[in-house]
Amino acid sequence: MNAPVSLTTPAVSVDIEGVNLSYGTNHVLKDVNLAIEPGEFFAFLGPSGCGKTTLLRLIAGFNQADTGHVRIGGKDITDLPPWKRNVGMVFQSYALWPHMTVRRNVAFGLEERGVKRAEVERRVEAALGLVGLGHLADRRPSQLSGGQQQRVAVARTVAVEPKVLLLDEPLSNLDAKMRVQVRRELRDLQQRLGLTTIFVTHDQEEANTICDRIAVMSDGVVQQVGTPMALYERPANLFVANFLGTANILEGRVKSAGAARSFEIEGGFTLPVPADRTVPEG
């Protein structure tokens, strides 16, 4: 029996240090600092226009920072062109070649890199096996569902064995039921590959469901970074609290009684303020 084929890429860190980016007078990214751990499934979460896709494209090399550095696995890639960064990006539109079969779509990037035929075949087989589409290898994109097309786009990207996988709102073209299914598949695939993955979304549920940590962004600024639970339980500011859901927002006043402090809300109800929280009276 033949040994199972696989794709193996060591997990690497992604570090973004002091990044600023402007388009003319529009300051799009403002002093962004992030440390993404090897093998982490990390999300850039925020409303439209907050800078999350610009930041993802900057990591890919399609945007250039005015100041700051981007490092992958400790190596500074700030000035490298996209084709020398060894990152893989799945675009929102999937960008599949309509006249090519699934197999040819997945093989395309490898052939462009001059990979030998036998190795191309091995990687294509492995990538299609990972996303469960080996039986559809001879179909064309028009013969696939939206979810299947998305998986082909992922297979094409992981086949080149990138150090980092970048996902730019890859579920936005799917209906609600399909989004739930495909995001589970993405998480399962990422766990099996152990590949450092950065996921851009404006959907809080998506980020909370599949990501290890989230950077919440607004107006080009990283407002807070943390696990989904930490962001919900201890939002850094009202924007983060509002964006993650209004159920955890109460209006009232902080009052002191000696060393103890309480939070008084409408109707005279009070909640204790945790001793380790620095909250001014009022």
Secondary structure in CASP SS format (residue, H / E / C, confidence):
PFRMAT SS
TARGET T0000
AUTHOR 0000-0000-0000
METHOD secondary structure of the structure
MODEL  1
M C 1.00
N C 1.00
A C 1.00
P C 1.00
V C 1.00
S C 1.00
L C 1.00
T C 1.00
T C 1.00
P C 1.00
A C 1.00
V C 1.00
S C 1.00
V E 1.00
D E 1.00
I E 1.00
E E 1.00
G E 1.00
V E 1.00
N E 1.00
L E 1.00
S E 1.00
Y E 1.00
G C 1.00
T C 1.00
N E 1.00
H E 1.00
V E 1.00
L E 1.00
K E 1.00
D E 1.00
V E 1.00
N E 1.00
L E 1.00
A E 1.00
I E 1.00
E C 1.00
P C 1.00
G C 1.00
E C 1.00
F E 1.00
F E 1.00
A E 1.00
F E 1.00
L E 1.00
G C 1.00
P C 1.00
S C 1.00
G C 1.00
C C 1.00
G C 1.00
K H 1.00
T H 1.00
T H 1.00
L H 1.00
L H 1.00
R H 1.00
L H 1.00
I H 1.00
A H 1.00
G C 1.00
F C 1.00
N C 1.00
Q C 1.00
A C 1.00
D C 1.00
T E 1.00
G E 1.00
H E 1.00
V E 1.00
R E 1.00
I E 1.00
G C 1.00
G C 1.00
K E 1.00
D E 1.00
I C 1.00
T C 1.00
D C 1.00
L C 1.00
P C 1.00
P H 1.00
W H 1.00
K H 1.00
R C 1.00
N C 1.00
V E 1.00
G E 1.00
M E 1.00
V E 1.00
F C 1.00
Q C 1.00
S C 1.00
Y C 1.00
A C 1.00
L C 1.00
W C 1.00
P C 1.00
H C 1.00
M C 1.00
T C 1.00
V H 1.00
R H 1.00
R H 1.00
N H 1.00
V H 1.00
A H 1.00
F H 1.00
G H 1.00
L H 1.00
E H 1.00
E H 1.00
R C 1.00
G C 1.00
V C 1.00
K C 1.00
R H 1.00
A H 1.00
E H 1.00
V H 1.00
E H 1.00
R H 1.00
R H 1.00
V H 1.00
E H 1.00
A H 1.00
A H 1.00
L H 1.00
G H 1.00
L H 1.00
V C 1.00
G C 1.00
L C 1.00
G H 1.00
H H 1.00
L H 1.00
A C 1.00
D C 1.00
R C 1.00
R C 1.00
P H 1.00
S H 1.00
Q H 1.00
L C 1.00
S C 1.00
G H 1.00
G H 1.00
Q H 1.00
Q H 1.00
Q H 1.00
R H 1.00
V H 1.00
A H 1.00
V H 1.00
A H 1.00
R H 1.00
T H 1.00
V H 1.00
A H 1.00
V C 1.00
E C 1.00
P C 1.00
K C 1.00
V E 1.00
L E 1.00
L E 1.00
L E 1.00
D E 1.00
E C 1.00
P C 1.00
L C 1.00
S C 1.00
N C 1.00
L C 1.00
D C 1.00
A H 1.00
K H 1.00
M H 1.00
R H 1.00
V H 1.00
Q H 1.00
V H 1.00
R H 1.00
R H 1.00
E H 1.00
L H 1.00
R H 1.00
D H 1.00
L H 1.00
Q H 1.00
Q H 1.00
R H 1.00
L H 1.00
G C 1.00
L C 1.00
T E 1.00
T E 1.00
I E 1.00
F E 1.00
V E 1.00
T E 1.00
H C 1.00
D C 1.00
Q H 1.00
E H 1.00
E H 1.00
A H 1.00
N H 1.00
T H 1.00
I H 1.00
C C 1.00
D C 1.00
R E 1.00
I E 1.00
A E 1.00
V E 1.00
M E 1.00
S E 1.00
D C 1.00
G C 1.00
V E 1.00
V E 1.00
Q E 1.00
Q E 1.00
V E 1.00
G E 1.00
T C 1.00
P H 1.00
M H 1.00
A H 1.00
L H 1.00
Y H 1.00
E H 1.00
R C 1.00
P C 1.00
A C 1.00
N C 1.00
L H 1.00
F H 1.00
V H 1.00
A H 1.00
N H 1.00
F H 1.00
L H 1.00
G C 1.00
T H 1.00
A H 1.00
N H 1.00
I C 1.00
L C 1.00
E C 1.00
G E 1.00
R E 1.00
V E 1.00
K E 1.00
S E 1.00
A E 1.00
G C 1.00
A C 1.00
A E 1.00
R E 1.00
S E 1.00
F E 1.00
E E 1.00
I E 1.00
E C 1.00
G C 1.00
G C 1.00
F C 1.00
T E 1.00
L E 1.00
P E 1.00
V C 1.00
P C 1.00
A C 1.00
D C 1.00
R C 1.00
T C 1.00
V C 1.00
P C 1.00
E C 1.00
G C 1.00
END
